[in-house]
Amino acid sequence: MPTTGATGSASRTHPGIPRVAFWTPTVATVLALAVLAGTLLVARRELRERVREQIVARDAVVLNEVLRMSAQNLEDEISEDPTTQLTLVLQTSRLRGVLGARLFDKTGGFVQAFPPNIRGGALAPEDLGELARLQPVSRFHEALPLADFVLSLDANDPTRVAMAPILEVNLPLRIEPTGRLVGVAQFIIEGGGIAAEFARLDNHLNRQAAVGFAVSGSMIALTIGFAFRRLSHSYELLQHRTDALTRAHRELLQSAKTSAVGAVTSHLIHELRNPLSGLHNFIALGAKRSTGKDPVDWQDALSASGRMQATVQEITTLLREEQSSTRYQIPLSELGELIAHRLTPRSNAKGVAVQLKCQGERTLDNRTANLIALILVNLAQNGIHATPPGRSVSVELEAQDTVCLFRVRDQGPGFPEHDPEGLFHPQPSTREGGSGLGLAICKQLANHLGASLSLIENHAEGCTFELRLENTAVSL
């Protein structure tokens, strides 16, 4: 068989098409989930702060309304007198949960506290500005030492170090209907209920964020996975189409070269026919006149020139029939006999038997039969060359319902490096006198017929080529 060249198999990745790395979907999914998690955390924090502000301000709104209602009852008596203001604060401080109250003047100065064990204090400057606009101000302390606002005469009193949640509500005292600020009432309220409400709010927001992350994250992961799967499928499809276009371009270029070679071959055959005939006659005449050991050499030369002349005659007949409109049918069995006849001289010289197997009834037109004969003879001659003496090469012709199958089996060493893409391309030959074009020409002839030629078996005990001809090119 013709040996395979050093051409490598076709690359799986086209250099002009970037392939998406296998880790890209994972990285994209992780980044998308990180962005989602960050967005949910920011949204949770903002929502938590807004709801907490509303919860803290709720008691201030209630106490402010109570204070205004109490002030309406004292409208004729209310003034900047601290005693009147203290009376109003005491009435309001009877609400449940109020631990104590402080009274400040309109400038924020401390006036008095109730009950007596409540420490004095001061208003924050920013709070005083809001109160001057007659807006209530609330502040929640999650853990405030009781000693900061409760007086204790006993140094061992645990309240000196105890921590408690405290709600501080500052309400403006004003004279209606002018709305003039005359003082500030500060209520110190036990904040355990608000702390518990904050805890429930945090748990609720955590659950909502976890569910939102799980649902949204799953949808994002599935979407990214589906998108990259479609992208990978599109890449594979593009890769296959690119490979197909590359092969088609290569075959088209080779076909154009073959057409040019065919024209040159026709001219060459025409020019060689007459000189070759004269050379054969000259060798035949020399063989008749030779004596001694020379007749053996003359007979070898005569046999070689005879084969050359027969080959030229076959090619001339094929070219003539290809260019003419003459068409006739050749049975499959007759085609097999023609192939065996052409292989006999080469097989006898090498000592390799040729076995012909023909199954099924089918007829082919002369153009198709001649091209198939050229392909099978070339493959069989390569098989005879690769097969050791004493073994055999088989040529099988099989007619099925929709296809005709032609196989050539040899018992040679096979191809050491099987390259499906480069096997049928021109390449250097290691056989003495070989051109390296045999399989490439066979492939082009098969393409010209609309048939497929492939190597279906390749091992150390031999290889098998199969020519598959669809029923559209076969006459029933």
Secondary structure, DSSP 8 states (H G I E B T S, - for coil): -----S-----SS-TTS----TTHHHHHHHHHHHHHHHHHHHHHHHHHHHHHHHHHHHHHHHHHHHHHHHHHHTTTT-SS-HHHHHHHHHHHTTSTTEEEEEEEETTS-EEEEESTTB------HHHHHHHHTT--EEEEEEEEEGGGTB--S-TT-GGGT-EEEEEEEEEEEEETTTTEEEEEEEEEEE-HHHHHHHHHHHHHHHHHHHHHHHHHHHHHHHHHHHHHHHHHHHHHHHHHHHHHHHHHHHHHHHHHHHHHHHHHHHHHHHHHHHHHHHHHHHHHHHHHH--TTHHHHHHHHHHHHHHHHHHHHHHHHHHHHHHS----EEEHHHHHHHHHHHHHHHHHHHT-EEEEEEES--EEEHHHHHHHHHHHHHHHHHHHHHS-TT-EEEEEEEE-SSEEEEEEE--S---SS--TTTTTS-----STT--S-HHHHHHHHHHHHT-EEEEEEEETTEEEEEEEEEGGGSB-
